[in-house]
């Protein structure tokens, strides 16, 4: 039994935004009440109660990250289930969705079952697996969506690429709608990418001697996918939105009653292509860093709720892979251990979002979109809880990452806000002063 005393509870599900005591027992949130009232002693037969002083800390539901690449199986030198899950726990992420672009691709009921069983044995946080839309992510034949769902698949996505055959993708959406499966879309017109480098078409790209990609690479497929969702009735979630027109299209789609949600990553609402310091592939991701107008639109989308979720698109790579420069390096940066701090620094401490709104975007909304009973501190809910020091100043250092991936453009950045404890199903799995406890 754990008693968190006098912390500032931020719970979008119940609307609690103030100082409360929280009692956790048997893996659940047992009681939340005004501070100072005694819980009635230690129930008979239970182990002694650990009391945690929450003074000055935010007590939040665990973060639900809808967009993570764990690289396992096939690319374990980049990340493993265990290292990725530990990085998540350190960053306050208690549930994550693992994308299917592994080797072999996660594209069958058998693969979903094997991955799920491994994660249950090895990981300190909840790992939900995303199934591919097409076999091998080759864009030619649909996977067994219904079979993967029966084995516990979280949703489907061809992440890392788009299904370019619109007729086939429509069939996938029809199946997803029938099976009540969420479709997560990586929006990228692959025909428009050929012959380019994944960097924004901009003055900075010209200075670096690179032929970049335009916003339309994303926008064309975002528009197509929204129209297909409208026609099929599928639930669509747009991954890592990066352009101002994506925000506009999501807003218009919602106003028209289309079942669409969207996410943005910290790097896209913080950095622009102008921030790329040189031929440094730690600033190379897909979609690429855009222009200031896009950043402002993404922030406005977060502020108004048009953009529902903050996710990481955590994408670890080996150091030697990123050392070859922009032209030849793979896309992607890590983010599990930095997303909350970056979001608090750039959104909360700058007055763009309230702490409660941040908890909504990172904890409650993604759980709701995924359809899982988490992201809440209501009595009786699973006790996935994080404690955050909102005023803690610290410097991001890649050498301290738990993730195998050290590829971050934020190395050396000063931030404010730090996870000091992570609890999963009522069990403390990470504590800043003690490290990992599971």
N, C-alpha and C positions, 0 to 999 in steps of 0.2 A: 504494500500500500504506500502511496506517495501523496504527500500533502504539499502543494505549492502555495505558499502564503504571501498574500499581498502583492501579487503581480498584476500588471496591466493587461487584462484579457482583451484580445481583439478577435472577435468571433462573428464573421459576417452572417452565419447561419441563424444565430439567435439575436444578433444585434447588440450583444454585450460589448461595451467599449468603456472600460473603467477598471477600478481596482477591485479584485475578487480573490477569494481563496478557491483553489481547485483541488478536489480529492480524486485520486485515481486508484482504482482497485479492480482486480481481476481483469485487467486489460481494457477496462472501460473508464470513461469519464463518469465517476460516481455521483459527484455533487459539485455545483458551482454556486457560491453564496457570498454575501457581503463579508468583508474581513472582520475578524474579531470574534465571530460566532464559533464556538467550539463544535467540532464535528460529532461529538458524542462518544469519544474514546475509541479504542481499537476494538473492532468487532472480534468476538471470540473465534478462535481457530485460525485467525489470519496472522501473517508474520508482522513484526513491528513496523510501525509507520515511519518512513523517512520523511523528514521535514525539509523542504527546500525554501530558502528565502528568495522570494520573487521581487523584492523591492527594487524598483528602477528597471525592471525587465518587462518586455512584452511577452505575454503567454499567448501563443498562436497555434492554430491547427498546423500540422506538418504540411510543407509545400508539396504540391502535386505537379510534377514536371511532365508534360505531355510529349516531350520531344528530346530523346536521349539516344545516342549511339554508344553501345557497349562493346562493339567489335568482336564479341565472343559468341560463337566459335569462328575460327579462321584467321583472326587478326589479333591474337592475344598479346602480341608485342606492343600493340597500341593501348589495349585495355582488356580487362577480364570482367566477368560478372562481379567478382568479389571486389576488385579495386574500384570499379565504377560505383558499386553500391556503397562502399565505404566513403568515397568522395561525396556521394549524395548525402549520406548521414552527416558528414561534417558540415555540409552546406545547408542543412535543415530540410532536405528533401526526404520525405518518408514514403512517397509513392512515385515511381517513374515508369514511363512507357519506353520500352526498348525497341528501336526501329529494326526493320527486317533485313537491312543490307549487310548481312553477315556472309560467311562462306562455310557451308552452304547457306543459301538464302532461307530465311524463315518463311516457308511457303506451303507447309502441310500440317495437318492435324498432329502427325507424329512429332514433327519438329516443335510445335507449340507445346505439346505435352512434355517432351524431354527438357525443353528450356525452363518451363514452369517448375518442374520437379527439381531441377538443379538449383534454381533460384530459391526455392523454399528451403533447401538444405544449406545453401552457401551464403545467402545475402542477408544483411542486417536490416534491410528496408524491403518494402513491397515492390516487386518488379512485375509489371504487366507487359506482355509481349504483343507486338503489332505484327500482323500477318501481311505478307506481300499481296498485291492485287493480282499480279500475274506470276506464273511459274518462272522461277529464276530471275524475276524482275526483267524478263526479256520482252515484255509487251505483246506477247502473241497468244497466250492461252491463260484463261482465268484460273485462279487457285480454287480450292474447295473452301469457300468462305463459310458455309454452314458447318462443315466439319471442324474447321479451326475454331469457330465460336464455341462449339460443344466442348472443346478441350481448354477453354478459358482464354481465348484470344481477346485482347482489349479492343482492337479496331483494325482496319486495314489501311495500308498506305504503300505507295511505291516510292517512298521517300528516298531522295538522292536523284530522282528523275521523275518525269511525268509519263503517264501512259499516253502516248501520242495518237494512238488509234481511238478516235472519239467514239466510234460505234462500239468498240470493245469496252471502253470505259463506261459508257452508258449502261451496258449490260451489267457491269460490275456494280454500278450504283443501284440499278434495279434490284439486284440480288441483296445488296446491303440494306436497302429500304425494306425489303421483305423480311430479312433476318434481324432487322433492327440493330444494325452494326454501323458504327460511326466510320465515315470516310475522311481520312486526313490527307490533304493534298499538298504536295510539293509542286509549286507552279513555275514551270520553266519550259518554254518552247525550245526543244532541242535543235530544231532546224535553224533557229536564229542564233544559236550558240556556236555552231560550227565555224572554225577558223578564227575564233576569238580566245581571249584569256578571260577568266572569271574575275573581272574588275569592272567597276562602273565606267561606262562611257563618259569621260569627263576630262577636264583640263589636266587633272592629276595623272590620269592614264596616259595622256599624250606626253606629259613630262617624263613618264617612266618608259615611254616607247612601247606601250602595250595597246593592242586593239581590243577595247572593252565591249561590254554588253549594255544595251539600253534598258530602260525601265519596261519597255514593251515585252521583253522576254518573259517577265513575270506577269504583266497585266493581261496579255492575250490569253494565257491559260487560266488565270483567275476568273476572267469573264466567262470563258468556256465552261469551267467547272461549276460556277454559280448557275449558269443556264441549265446545265445538265441536272444539277440538284433540284432546281425548280421543276423541271419536267418529270423527274423520277420520284421526287419526294424523299430522296436520301438526305440524311444529316451530314452536312459537309463542314469540315474544319480546315481553314486555310493555315498552313504552317508558315512560320517565319516571314510574315509580311514585311516588305521593305520599301514599298513605293507609296506615294501620296494617292495615286489612282486606285491602288488596292484598297486603301481605307475608304475612299469614296464608293467603290463598288460594294464593299461589305455593308456600308451604311444604307445604300439604296436597296440592296437585297433584303436586308432586315426590314426596312420599311415596306417592302413588297410582300413580306411574309415568308420569304425563303428561309429554310432551316439552315442557317450558316453562322458559324462562329470563326474567330480568328485569333491568332497569337502574334506576338512580337518578341524579339530577343533583345537583351540589354545592349548588345553591340550595335544593333540597328537604331535604337533610340538615343544612343550616346555619341557614336562616332560617325563621321562622314568620310568620303573618299579623300578629302583634303587632309585628313589626319594620318594618312599612310605616310610614314617617315622616309620611305625609300623602298628598295627591293627587299622588303621584309614580309615573308609569306605568313607570319603570324597575324597579318592583317588581311589574309585571303580567306574568304568564306563564300558560301553560296546560299542565298543570294548575296551579292557583294555590298559593301558599304556604299550608300547612295549620297545624295546631296542634302544640304541644309533644309531645303523645302520639304524633302521627304521625312527627315527627322522630326520637323515641326508637326507634320501631318500625323505621324505615328504617335507622338506625344499627345496630340489633341484627341486622337482616337482612343488612347488609353484613358484620358481624362473624362471623355464623354461616355465611355463604355462600349463604343463601336468595336474597339479591340478588346476582347474579353479576357485574354490570358497573357501572362508573361511566362515564356518557356526559355530553355537554354539553347537547344540544338547542340548540346554537348557532343563534340566531335574530335576525339583525341587522335593524334598522329605521332609517329616516331620523330625524334628530334632531327635525324638525318633527312627525313622526308621534307621537313619544312625548311631545311637549311639551303635548299637548292634554288630558292628565289621564286618570285611570283609566277613566272612563265611555266615552270614545270612542277611546282609543289601541289599537293592535293589541297582541296578546300576544307576549311573547318577549324574551329577553335574550341577549347574547353570552357565550361561554364558552371558546372554543378557546385563548385566551392565558392563561387564569387557572385552568383546571380542576386541573392538577397542583399548583400552589401552594396552592390552596384545600383540596384533598384532603390534602396533606401537613400543612398547618397544623391542620386540624380533626380529622383522623383519625390520622395518624402521630405528630405531635408531642404529641397528647393521649393517646397510648397505646391508642387504639381498634383500629387495625390496625398490624401490623408493616410495615416497608418492603416485605418480600417479598409480603405479602398485598395491599398497594396495587398492586404490579406485576402481580399476578394479576388484580385487578379492572379495571385500566386497559389492560393490554397483552396478556396471554396468554389470558384467558377470552374477551374479545370476538373475538379472532382465531379461537379454537376454535369459537365460536358461528357466526361467519360462514363457517367452513370454508376459511380461507385459511392458507397455510403461512408465517405471520408471527408476531410476538409471542414470539420465541424468540431466544436467543443461542447455541444449540447449533451445533457445528461443521457447516459446510455449509449453514446457513440463510442467507437473504437478510439482508444487513447493514443492517437498519433499527435504528439504535442512537441512544440519547440519553444525554447526560451531564448530570447534575443536581447542583447544589450544595445539599445538604439543609439547610444551616445559614444560607443566605443570607437575610437579612431585607430586605424591600423593601415598597414601598407601591404598590398597584394604582392606576394613573392612566389614565383612559380616553383622555386626549389622546395617550398613547403607544401605543395599540392600532394594529396593522397593519390589522385589520379595518376596513371602512367603518363598521360599526356601533359606536357608543359607548354603547349602552344596557345598562348594567350596574348592578345594585344594590350592587356591591362597590367602586365607585369610592371611593378613599381608605382602603380596608381594608389594614391591615398583615398581611403574610403571611410565611411562612418556607418556603423551597424554591424554587429557580429553575433553569429549563433554560438551560444555557450552550452546548450544541451539539446539533444534530440532523443525523443522517446517514441518507440514504435509498439503499438499494442500494449501500452502500459509498462514497457520495459525500456530502461535507459540504455541506448546503444552507443551514444557518443556523449562525452562530457569533456569540455575544453580542458579542465584541470587533470583529468584522468585518461583522456584518449578514448579509444574504442573499448567498449565493454562487452561486445558480442562479435 
